[in-house]
Amino acid sequence: MGNSRDKGVSVLDLEIIVVLKDVLAGDFPALIDTFLKDAELRVEELKLLCREGKWLEMERPAHTLKGSSANVGAAALAQACGALVNQCREGGVADPAADIALIEGEFQRVALELRAL
């Protein structure tokens, strides 16, 4: 199974990007801008909750970021967020700092590719 960090593998589902561009036309850049701003806020919220030890409260921003990431074709980011959501729902986050670092790293890769579009 491929990893989004493998050389030459896109962190975005380009089929979803093509559909979004077709459907939204001139509004596509605004969608991407809104996603990037909101996603950055969610990542910062997750980092703050982690620092405060409020690990179970990370479910809401992680769930929000999971959905919006999936909508723009950022599957690896959505998957990382989904894993955190599941841990929160099960009542325990094993390594919250590592989970947040993974989410933040995936977001940075997604942001680079989206800004390059």
Backbone torsions as a table, in degrees:
resi	resn	phi	psi	omega
1	MET	NA	133.7	-176.8
2	GLY	-73.4	160.0	-179.8
3	ASN	-121.1	138.9	-177.9
4	SER	-62.5	-16.6	179.8
5	ARG	-87.5	-7.9	177.8
6	ASP	-61.9	141.7	-179.0
7	LYS	-59.2	131.6	176.0
8	GLY	85.1	-2.7	-179.7
9	VAL	-97.1	126.9	-179.6
10	SER	-72.2	144.4	175.4
11	VAL	-87.0	-2.5	179.3
12	LEU	-114.3	145.7	171.7
13	ASP	-82.4	104.0	-174.0
14	LEU	-66.2	-24.4	175.5
15	GLU	-64.0	-41.1	177.9
16	ILE	-66.2	-41.6	178.8
17	ILE	-59.9	-44.4	179.6
18	VAL	-61.1	-44.1	179.4
19	VAL	-62.8	-45.6	179.5
20	LEU	-60.6	-43.1	178.6
21	LYS	-62.4	-41.9	179.6
22	ASP	-64.7	-45.8	-176.1
23	VAL	-72.2	-42.6	-173.8
24	LEU	-90.5	-21.4	-179.2
25	ALA	48.5	-116.9	-175.7
26	GLY	-67.8	-15.1	179.1
27	ASP	-87.0	-5.2	-178.7
28	PHE	-58.3	-47.0	179.2
29	PRO	-58.6	-36.2	178.9
30	ALA	-66.7	-38.3	177.0
31	LEU	-61.3	-46.7	-178.8
32	ILE	-63.7	-43.0	179.1
33	ASP	-61.2	-44.8	179.1
34	THR	-63.5	-44.4	178.5
35	PHE	-58.7	-48.4	-176.4
36	LEU	-62.2	-43.0	179.6
37	LYS	-65.0	-45.6	-179.6
38	ASP	-66.7	-42.8	-179.4
39	ALA	-62.2	-40.1	178.1
40	GLU	-62.1	-40.3	177.1
41	LEU	-63.5	-42.2	179.4
42	ARG	-64.1	-41.4	178.4
43	VAL	-62.8	-43.9	179.0
44	GLU	-64.3	-38.2	177.4
45	GLU	-64.1	-42.2	177.6
46	LEU	-61.6	-42.7	179.5
47	LYS	-63.1	-41.7	178.8
48	LEU	-64.1	-47.3	178.9
49	LEU	-61.5	-37.0	178.2
50	CYS	-64.6	-47.2	178.9
51	ARG	-60.2	-35.0	-178.8
52	GLU	-82.5	-2.9	-179.8
53	GLY	74.1	18.5	-179.3
54	LYS	-95.3	61.1	-170.9
55	TRP	-64.6	-40.0	-178.8
56	LEU	-70.3	-24.2	177.7
57	GLU	-74.8	-7.6	178.6
58	MET	-73.9	-10.3	-178.3
59	GLU	-58.2	-47.8	-174.6
60	ARG	-61.5	-55.0	179.8
61	PRO	-65.7	-32.1	177.9
62	ALA	-67.2	-39.7	178.7
63	HIS	-66.2	-42.6	177.8
64	THR	-60.8	-46.2	-179.5
65	LEU	-67.4	-34.9	177.4
66	LYS	-58.9	-48.9	-178.4
67	GLY	-64.5	-46.7	-178.3
68	SER	-68.7	-33.5	177.6
69	SER	-65.7	-44.6	178.3
70	ALA	-61.1	-38.1	-179.0
71	ASN	-63.9	-28.9	179.3
72	VAL	-101.3	10.3	175.4
73	GLY	82.9	18.6	179.5
74	ALA	-94.6	74.8	-171.7
75	ALA	-64.1	-42.3	-178.3
76	ALA	-65.6	-38.7	176.9
77	LEU	-66.0	-44.4	177.9
78	ALA	-60.7	-40.0	179.8
79	GLN	-65.6	-42.7	178.6
80	ALA	-62.7	-40.9	178.1
81	CYS	-67.1	-40.1	179.4
82	GLY	-61.7	-38.8	178.2
83	ALA	-62.6	-40.9	178.3
84	LEU	-67.1	-42.6	177.3
85	VAL	-56.6	-46.7	-179.4
86	ASN	-61.2	-42.1	178.4
87	GLN	-62.3	-42.8	179.5
88	CYS	-62.0	-42.8	-179.4
89	ARG	-66.6	-29.7	179.6
90	GLU	-83.2	-5.1	173.4
91	GLY	93.4	8.7	178.1
92	GLY	-162.3	131.1	178.3
93	VAL	-107.3	112.9	-173.1
94	ALA	-63.3	-48.2	-177.0
95	ASP	-141.6	77.5	-173.5
96	PRO	-58.2	-38.4	-179.2
97	ALA	-63.4	-40.4	178.9
98	ALA	-67.7	-38.9	178.5
99	ASP	-62.7	-44.1	-179.9
100	ILE	-66.9	-40.6	178.3
101	ALA	-61.3	-41.0	177.5
102	LEU	-63.3	-47.1	179.5
103	ILE	-61.3	-44.7	-179.4
104	GLU	-64.2	-42.1	178.4
105	GLY	-63.1	-43.5	177.6
106	GLU	-63.7	-40.8	178.6
107	PHE	-61.4	-42.2	179.6
108	GLN	-60.9	-41.6	178.1
109	ARG	-65.3	-43.1	178.6
110	VAL	-62.5	-45.3	-178.9
111	ALA	-59.8	-42.0	178.9
112	LEU	-60.8	-45.5	-178.9
113	GLU	-69.3	-40.8	179.8
114	LEU	-65.8	-39.5	179.3
115	ARG	-67.7	-25.4	179.4
116	ALA	-78.0	-13.9	-178.5
117	LEU	-68.8	NA	NA
